[in-house]
C-alpha cells in the first residue's frame, strides 16, 4: 500500500435493494460517471454506491433521514449579490475560503458554454462566473429541476460544503484539499475513528472510470457530519 492510499481502509458494499431499508444518512458527491453516495446505516457503518442519475440515487436512498450533497441548491434568480450560505461558509473557512465556489444564477443554467453562462450571470447578478463553477454546471442543472419537481425530496436532500464538514470533524479548516489525504498526521482530528478517510475506501464498488477516492472521501466527509 503506497503513501497516498494508506489513510484509507477497504470499503464494504451493500446492493441497492438493501440500501433503501438501511439508510440513516447519506453523503453525495458528483463524478464524471454519475454520483457517488456514501451511506451510513443504522449501525454507523459506511457503504458506497455509484448511481447514474440523481433520480436513481433518490430512489435508492429516499428513506434516509438526511442526504447531504456537494452541489449548489437554491440558486439566485435575478437578484444581485451572493447567497448568504456561501458568504458564511467562506467566512468560516478563512484562508481556505476560495475552496467555496460562487454558484451560477438559475438563468445561467441554460447556457451552452462558459462565455455565455458568465455573460448571463453578470446580467442577472452583476458578477461573472468562474471556470470552476462552470465545470459543475451540468450537475447543478441535473439537481435543480429534479428538486423543483420532486417536492418530497426537498426536506431530505440538502446542500453541503464538504470543506466545512471536514473542518467541523477536524476542529479547524484543513491545510490540504478535500480531494486528497492529509500531507501529515498533524492534519488528522484528535479522534481518527470518526474521520472519513479512515472509514472509507479508495474506490466505490460498481464505479466506472471517472470516479475515484476523492469523490468517495468527499461523500464520506459529508455523511460523517450528518450522523
HELIX and SHEET records of a PDB file:
HELIX    1   1 UNK A   16  UNK A   22  1                                   7    
HELIX    2   2 UNK A   54  UNK A   61  1                                   8    
HELIX    3   3 UNK A   84  UNK A   93  1                                  10    
HELIX    4   4 UNK A   94  UNK A   99  5                                   6    
HELIX    5   5 UNK A  106  UNK A  110  5                                   5    
HELIX    6   6 UNK A  114  UNK A  125  1                                  12    
HELIX    7   7 UNK A  131  UNK A  135  1                                   5    
HELIX    8   8 UNK A  137  UNK A  149  1                                  13    
HELIX    9   9 UNK A  151  UNK A  153  5                                   3    
HELIX   10  10 UNK A  162  UNK A  170  1                                   9    
HELIX   11  11 UNK A  185  UNK A  187  5                                   3    
HELIX   12  12 UNK A  192  UNK A  194  5                                   3    
HELIX   13  13 UNK A  196  UNK A  199  1                                   4    
HELIX   14  14 UNK A  213  UNK A  226  1                                  14    
SHEET    1   A 5 UNK A  46  UNK A  51  0                                        
SHEET    2   A 5 UNK A  34  UNK A  41 -1                                        
SHEET    3   A 5 UNK A  23  UNK A  31 -1                                        
SHEET    4   A 5 UNK A  66  UNK A  69  1                                        
SHEET    5   A 5 UNK A 157  UNK A 159  1                                        
END                                                                             
